Structures are given as C-alpha cells and as structure tokens.
Amino acid sequence: MNHAASRRTHRGALMDPLAFEAEIYRMCRVEDVWALMVAFARTQGARRLGYHHVPPPGAPDSGLHRVENDGFAEALLAQYLAARSTGTAALATTAQNSVHPVYLDEIERRSDLSPRERSNLAAYRAAGVEHGLAFSVYGPNARNALFAVELEERRLPPDRLSALRWGGQVMHLRYSELLIESLGDLPSLSEREAEILAWVARGKSNASIGEILGISAHTVDAHLRRIYLKLGVVDRISAALRGLGFGLIRIDA
C-alpha cells in the first residue's frame, strides 16, 4: 500500500481513532503500518511526519537506526541523526525524557541550550518547519520511539493532540510487534536459567546467586555457560543486556 492510496482510501475513517486501531492490526507489514499512520496523522493536522524506532540494548537489532520519514528533507534527517549521536538534538532529547509532547518553539525559548543544540534547532527552521512537535511512544522491554511532526498550525487542539499521540502509540506497538516477528526465533531459557540471569542483571555475583537460590557457585557458573551459548555472548554483562533486550528476564520485581 502506498501513501497516496492509503490517504484516498482511509482519510474519512481515520478521523475515528477506533477505526484506525482496528485497521492497523490488520496490517502485516511495517511499511503498511507506517503508511496508515501517515494518513491518520494528516487527518489530525500533521503536514510532515518522522518516526525514529529505538531498539533496547541487547536486542538482536540493537544499534540499528530505523527511521521512517514522510516529507522531511533528507539533509535534515541526516543532521538529526548526527545530533542524536552527539547528544545535541534538543527537541528529541527533551521529548524522550518527558511524558508530555514538546513544541519546537518551547525548546527554542530555553536559556540553557548549547550552541550546537541551537544550531540543530535552527536546521528545522532552515528546512521550512514552521510549527514543530515531538513526542515519545513506548513499547515492550524499553523498545521505544520518537515522533517528529510538522503541524499545519502553531498548536493542536487538545482532542487532536490526544488522538495523534494515541495513534502514534498504537502504531508503534503494531510496528514493534511485526518487527520483532521478522527478527526470527528468539532463544529460550529454562526457568532456572532465567532466574539466574535475572540475578546477574541485578549485579549479583555467582556466590551470592548460589546463596540466594540454595545451589553452589559452581552450579551457577555451569548454568551461565549454557546461557552464554544460547544467547551468543561471552560475558555476564552482555548476557544480562541481551536477556533484557529479548524480554527473557525482568528485573523490576
């Protein structure tokens, strides 16, 4: 499905967020999920739309930049990625660290920006972005993402802003689901292996883990060696990161 066809077919229905959600879960390709999101965003007042998918540390696609773009200049996209790598993308960083959407002109008024951060913000203006907005969305096992939007007006009404954020969250969850499926079969751990790896992720030594679980440190080490083989790593830190990235363990309990 191309973007133009999506807009022609769905523009009316996409004004209803529930119809959007129902339709997006019928999509089986990330390309179609993105096209549908673009069409929905336009009904809510978006002129241009960007999406930066950020896999968590330890995931099989960790470190890969997955960026979807509808309308932003390639030069601006390249500058954004460079600024993200150096920590000077003020709009993106602020949105990533906030539960609220962030408008471009709000960031421009800040007095604590570095010259490089101001230069990055100026690139949006130079690229013709008049009214900018960014917001974060959240996925499984810290597989999060960031949306950048050029708006048709300075501020979105609350109902359309809520619909846009909600649509972005739904799109991100479906996009993540399809992407994870495409990465292939994930490794599996036994209950004991997952238990040990979770304690490793909490920073416990083999001796401490053995004491907690009532087994010897030697047995813990034997389990860890099998875990390393399953996860394709050679050390405990990499194993913990990969276990978290794959969603095989949790450490919030």
C-alpha positions as CSV (number, residue, x, y, z in Angstrom):
1,M,0.0,0.0,0.0
2,N,1.5,3.4,-1.0
3,H,0.9,6.6,0.9
4,A,-1.3,8.2,-1.7
5,A,-3.6,5.1,-1.9
6,S,-3.8,5.0,1.9
7,R,-4.8,8.6,2.2
8,R,-7.5,8.2,-0.5
9,T,-8.9,5.0,1.0
10,H,-8.8,5.8,4.7
11,R,-8.9,9.6,5.1
12,G,-12.5,9.7,6.4
13,A,-12.3,6.6,8.5
14,L,-9.1,7.6,10.1
15,M,-10.8,10.6,11.8
16,D,-12.1,7.9,14.2
17,P,-9.2,6.5,16.3
18,L,-11.0,3.3,17.0
19,A,-11.3,2.6,13.3
20,F,-7.6,3.4,12.9
21,E,-6.7,0.9,15.6
22,A,-8.9,-1.8,14.1
23,E,-7.3,-1.3,10.7
24,I,-3.7,-1.1,11.8
25,Y,-3.9,-4.5,13.5
26,R,-5.0,-6.0,10.1
27,M,-1.7,-4.8,8.6
28,C,1.0,-7.4,8.2
29,R,3.9,-5.3,7.0
30,V,5.7,-2.4,8.8
31,E,5.6,-0.4,5.5
32,D,1.8,-0.6,5.5
33,V,1.6,0.3,9.3
34,W,3.7,3.4,8.6
35,A,1.6,4.4,5.6
36,L,-1.6,4.1,7.6
37,M,0.0,6.2,10.4
38,V,0.9,8.9,7.9
39,A,-2.7,9.0,6.6
40,F,-4.1,9.2,10.1
41,A,-1.6,11.9,11.2
42,R,-2.7,14.1,8.3
43,T,-6.3,14.0,9.4
44,Q,-5.1,15.3,12.8
45,G,-3.2,18.3,11.4
46,A,0.2,16.9,10.5
47,R,2.0,18.2,7.4
48,R,5.2,16.1,7.7
49,L,5.9,13.1,9.9
50,G,9.0,11.3,11.1
51,Y,9.4,8.2,13.3
52,H,12.6,7.0,15.0
53,H,12.4,3.5,16.3
54,V,15.0,2.8,19.1
55,P,15.6,-0.9,20.0
56,P,16.7,-1.6,23.5
57,P,20.3,-2.6,24.4
58,G,20.7,-6.4,24.0
59,A,18.0,-6.7,21.3
60,P,19.0,-8.5,18.1
61,D,18.6,-5.2,16.2
62,S,20.2,-3.1,18.9
63,G,22.1,-0.2,17.5
64,L,20.2,-0.1,14.2
65,H,18.6,3.2,13.3
66,R,15.1,2.5,12.0
67,V,13.7,5.8,10.7
68,E,10.5,6.4,8.8
69,N,10.1,9.7,7.0
70,D,7.2,11.4,5.2
71,G,8.1,14.8,3.9
72,F,11.2,15.9,5.8
73,A,14.3,16.7,3.7
74,E,16.9,14.0,3.7
75,A,19.6,16.6,4.8
76,L,17.5,17.4,7.8
77,L,17.1,13.8,8.7
78,A,20.9,13.2,8.4
79,Q,21.6,16.2,10.6
80,Y,19.1,14.9,13.2
81,L,20.8,11.5,13.4
82,A,24.2,13.2,13.7
83,A,22.8,15.3,16.5
84,R,21.3,12.3,18.3
85,S,24.7,10.6,18.2
86,T,26.3,13.6,19.9
87,G,23.5,14.3,22.4
88,T,22.8,17.7,20.8
89,A,19.3,17.1,19.4
90,A,17.5,19.2,22.0
91,L,13.9,18.7,20.7
92,A,14.3,14.9,20.5
93,T,16.1,14.6,23.9
94,T,13.5,16.7,25.7
95,A,10.7,14.7,24.2
96,Q,12.4,11.5,25.0
97,N,12.7,12.5,28.7
98,S,9.2,13.8,29.0
99,V,5.8,12.2,29.2
100,H,4.3,15.2,27.5
101,P,4.6,16.4,23.9
102,V,7.1,19.1,23.2
103,Y,6.7,22.0,20.8
104,L,9.7,23.3,18.8
105,D,9.2,27.0,19.9
106,E,9.1,25.9,23.5
107,I,12.6,24.4,23.2
108,E,13.8,27.5,21.3
109,R,13.0,29.7,24.3
110,R,15.1,27.8,26.7
111,S,18.2,29.6,28.0
112,D,20.3,26.5,28.8
113,L,20.9,25.3,25.3
114,S,24.4,24.8,24.0
115,P,25.5,26.5,20.7
116,R,25.3,23.1,19.0
117,E,21.8,22.5,20.3
118,R,20.7,25.9,19.0
119,S,22.3,25.1,15.6
120,N,20.3,21.8,15.4
121,L,17.1,23.6,16.2
122,A,17.9,26.3,13.5
123,A,18.2,23.5,11.0
124,Y,14.4,22.8,11.4
125,R,13.7,26.4,10.6
126,A,16.1,26.4,7.6
127,A,14.2,23.3,6.3
128,G,11.0,25.2,6.4
129,V,9.5,23.7,9.5
130,E,7.2,26.4,10.9
131,H,5.3,24.6,13.7
132,G,7.1,21.6,15.1
133,L,6.1,18.9,17.7
134,A,7.8,15.9,19.1
135,F,6.5,13.1,21.4
136,S,7.7,9.7,22.7
137,V,5.9,6.4,22.5
138,Y,6.6,3.3,24.5
139,G,6.9,-0.4,23.6
140,P,7.8,-3.8,25.0
141,N,11.1,-4.1,27.0
142,A,12.0,-0.5,26.5
143,R,11.6,-0.7,22.7
144,N,10.6,2.9,22.4
145,A,10.4,5.5,19.7
146,L,10.1,9.2,18.9
147,F,7.7,11.0,16.6
148,A,8.6,14.4,15.0
149,V,5.7,16.3,13.4
150,E,5.4,19.4,11.4
151,L,1.9,20.8,12.1
152,E,-0.4,22.9,9.9
153,E,-1.0,25.3,12.8
154,R,1.0,26.5,15.8
155,R,-0.8,24.4,18.4
156,L,-3.1,21.4,18.0
157,P,-6.4,21.4,19.9
158,P,-6.3,19.1,22.9
159,D,-8.6,16.5,21.3
160,R,-6.5,16.2,18.1
161,L,-3.2,16.2,20.0
162,S,-4.5,13.4,22.2
163,A,-5.7,11.5,19.1
164,L,-2.3,12.0,17.4
165,R,-0.4,10.7,20.4
166,W,-2.7,7.8,20.9
167,G,-2.5,6.9,17.2
168,G,1.3,7.0,17.4
169,Q,1.3,4.7,20.4
170,V,-0.9,2.2,18.7
171,M,1.2,2.4,15.5
172,H,4.4,1.9,17.5
173,L,3.1,-1.2,19.3
174,R,2.0,-2.8,16.0
175,Y,5.2,-1.8,14.2
176,S,7.3,-3.3,17.1
177,E,5.2,-6.5,17.1
178,L,5.8,-7.0,13.3
179,L,9.4,-6.0,13.6
180,I,10.2,-8.5,16.4
181,E,8.5,-11.3,14.5
182,S,10.7,-10.5,11.5
183,L,13.9,-10.9,13.6
184,G,13.4,-14.7,13.8
185,D,13.0,-17.1,16.6
186,L,14.2,-15.8,19.9
187,P,16.3,-18.0,22.2
188,S,14.6,-19.6,25.2
189,L,15.8,-20.1,28.7
190,S,14.8,-22.6,31.3
191,E,13.1,-21.3,34.4
192,R,16.3,-21.8,36.4
193,E,18.4,-20.1,33.7
194,A,16.1,-17.1,33.6
195,E,16.2,-16.9,37.4
196,I,20.0,-16.8,37.4
197,L,20.3,-14.3,34.6
198,A,17.8,-12.0,36.3
199,W,20.1,-12.0,39.4
200,V,23.1,-11.4,37.2
201,A,21.3,-8.4,35.7
202,R,20.8,-7.1,39.3
203,G,24.6,-7.2,39.8
204,K,24.9,-10.3,41.9
205,S,28.0,-12.5,41.9
206,N,27.9,-16.3,41.3
207,A,28.5,-16.8,45.1
208,S,25.6,-14.5,46.0
209,I,23.3,-16.1,43.5
210,G,24.1,-19.5,44.8
211,E,23.4,-18.5,48.3
212,I,20.0,-16.9,47.3
213,L,18.9,-20.0,45.3
214,G,20.4,-22.6,47.6
215,I,22.9,-24.0,45.0
216,S,26.7,-23.9,44.7
217,A,28.6,-21.2,42.9
218,H,29.9,-23.9,40.6
219,T,26.3,-24.8,39.6
220,V,25.6,-21.2,38.9
221,D,28.7,-21.0,36.7
222,A,27.5,-24.1,34.7
223,H,24.1,-22.5,34.1
224,L,25.7,-19.3,33.0
225,R,27.9,-21.1,30.4
226,R,24.7,-22.6,28.9
227,I,23.1,-19.2,28.9
228,Y,26.1,-17.7,27.1
229,L,25.8,-20.4,24.4
230,K,22.0,-19.8,24.0
231,L,22.4,-16.0,23.8
232,G,25.6,-16.0,21.7
233,V,27.6,-13.9,24.2
234,V,30.8,-14.5,26.2
235,D,30.3,-12.4,29.3
236,R,27.7,-11.8,32.0
237,I,27.1,-8.1,31.2
238,S,26.3,-9.0,27.5
239,A,24.1,-11.9,28.7
240,A,22.1,-9.6,31.0
241,L,21.7,-6.9,28.3
242,R,20.6,-9.5,25.7
243,G,18.2,-11.2,28.2
244,L,16.6,-7.9,28.9
245,G,16.5,-6.9,25.2
246,F,14.9,-10.2,24.2
247,G,12.4,-9.9,27.0
248,L,13.6,-13.2,28.6
249,I,14.0,-11.6,32.0
250,R,12.7,-8.8,34.1
251,I,14.4,-7.0,37.0
252,D,11.6,-4.8,38.2
253,A,10.5,-7.2,40.9
